Each structure stands twice: as C-alpha cells, then as structure tokens.
C-alpha cells in the first residue's frame, strides 16, 4: 500500500475476493457502458468513515465535486438512510438520487438520474487491520454519461479519487462534530 493509503494490486485482489458491490442486474458492470472502481484504506474505524459518508449535506464542505445536497422536497436532509431521496449536483449535472442499499457501517448505494445520465453508485466499507477498506464503484447509462466518458475518460475516476482522499482526510480527524457530541 502506498503512503497515502491507496491500494496496491495485491491488496486489491485480496479485498476483491472478500467483498464487493451487490449490483442490481441493470447496473452490472458487465452490461453498463460506463464503469469506474476506486478504493482506499483509511486509518480509521468503519464507524468513523461511515459517519462522514452518510452526512450528505456536509459533502460540499469537504468534497468539492458536490454541491447543493438537499432532500428532494427541499427540507433539510438528515443522515442518509434506506429510501432517502435527495437532490444534488455533481460533475456539473443536477441529480436526483434514492438510497437503495443501506447496511450501517458496511454498505451504502444510491441510484442517480439526471439530464443524460442514469447511474448507480455503491460504497462498501470493510474493517481492515489498518483501519477501513473503502470500495466505491459506479456504473452509468445515458448519452451524457457516454459522451463525457468518451471526451474525458478519466474524469469520473479522478473525481472518485478526490472523494476518497477527502473522505480519508476527514475520517482521520474523527467523527463529525454532531456525532462526537452525541447529538445524533
């Protein structure tokens, strides 16, 4: 593993054998035209990483590729949960997402629909002897997704690398303040 926590090929193969995304058939990487996979090991327990990940309204404060995260009806979004519907902007596209998988401290996934894109984004957190292994994968359909993948083939991968490194940096600080104070 590198000094920044990104996975070596050996670690990647070991973790892939142990865990992975549970894909709805439509969004399987085997059939989706656009697919990206990123992973990292964070020197923090899964509970800490999870706390940052499910606090979606805080994403824009530490992940620059997300803006205006809110509940679909405009009410202040609480922590993500199974069935949460939220609107946000990422990669310059306005998106409506619904949380489709939610297993605390382990699995989180949502679909995402926007102009020219239909996507599925999943996260898998696994305890690791160095902290927490975080796997994130996304598949996409749609003319917009295909066009951007063609014109800027590394764009989504780089965006997810930024998300992971930012998540690492926040997680190394401990849980978000509201969690640390026991207010959630």
Steps between C-alpha positions, in 0.01 A plus 500: 500500500624849424571753772175681413293187563409409144487129430780297346403237243557221758271663756245568226481132401473386864216744574317424176486135599356592841235758409344694217203699380161332476383626161142524381504307169438812290803677644747212493844601369464211255222683314538870585691708244681707765661353813756627749647337810709672769619387840712608793594391850431765762671482840171546685227256607204440264265679745694824458519474121128415489410807706660728239354310207134506608505871598429598138416864566860544621656355184543842333712618796762231437434355152518777241319299231167513687272796538157586636419165666143508632197282554289477186215703651743776602491419871837470678631150433595300807749216477447269205284193567334232292250671270640853548437710190737787449591750231848626437745607235812302410727508196299807399175302469186545712414156640213339690611198703324238711688289755445137391734316737581592858679271744650715778879514506519268197293573186348809343372536144276738310370540149537831322294651220578824325510655155665236279601269785357199686750370756552276802767590758596253774731509801628201696684552829689209652702485820868456420804450723609853403156656554229494233510382140268720291387383158287724282369408157267672258338397176319732260268497202382788285623713217651757738692235692633344181598835349691614810667160531612528137621861524652475849554130571667547840263768630279281720795293626687817599188642666459185706871503594443854629192383693697214659801713593270768645305233693832369633608846611171563683493152656850546641359796697240276672122504469311813392441735794131407534598135548784581739259701716240221494240719326397234248 
